[in-house]
Amino acid sequence: MTTEHYDIVGHQRQRDYLSRLLSQSVMRHHMMIFTGPSHIGKATIARCFAHAYVTGHDGAILWETAFLPRTHEEIIVLAPQAVEEKGITKVKKISVEQVRQIIKRAQKTTRSGRRFLLVDDADLMTSSAANALLKIIEEPPAGMVVIFVSTDKARLLPTVLSRGMIVSFDLCASDEVSRIAHLTPAVCELAPQRPGLACTLMHDESLRQDATQAVSDLKEIRSWSVAQRLSYAQDLAKDVVRAEYFLETWLMRTRDVAHDTRRYDVLAYSRRILETLLIIRSSNASARIALENMLLHF
């Protein structure tokens, strides 16, 4: 998460709904599921809502990251973790052990009588962890509000989906993203219609270099030999977190090209990229083999 401050843009309908929800004397929904494309600001909006809720600013949500503290004792954040195993960096799904620790913390009393649980990347959670969370979802502690943030609600347990209010988000308009202060046209080009990613890229040079490299590689893959593709897959698989970022970038670019140019045959590549991304994220399959299979069929 970038430490730079910026105003939240886009998603006006969703923000208006959340403001109305917070202004009511009784919270209508204690459980919500924010779903939509990655890097568009879902988690940041959830954090703004959480901060307004636990601090008692009912209906007066400040949609600016400058007002968001890094931590708050009454806001609990649950998310996957990046770990290194045998020299390979991987994303570890939210585990049942993490959930048990969260449940203990959620049961403690707070000064305001309010508490908030934000589950980021909720689709990256083990089934046992999701089932353990049902205890809070079904019987929340007094004053508890829960928001799941997900890019793929289909991967959430049906029992979770049935208990949450779905709040759907979509890509932002390009002119909305370009209005964010300090963003350069080059960064906006690397993160089309995705304000969250654009702000992160603006202040993270390493990630910006990765994004530039990913876009460049995507243009060249089809000209590579079989040996080059296999070697590339081997190198990329050494850092699964980076591999996932490359795949997300390729998925974003191929979809944009397909719709902007009406070349819907390009969506075949999007489908292969998405399938590979899901394999790497949701199974114990070898990332190297999954990447090799995808690249060989480009």
Order of alpha helices (4+ residues) and beta strands (2+ residues): alpha-beta-alpha-beta-beta-beta-alpha-beta-alpha-beta-alpha-beta-alpha-alpha-alpha-alpha-alpha-alpha-alpha-alpha
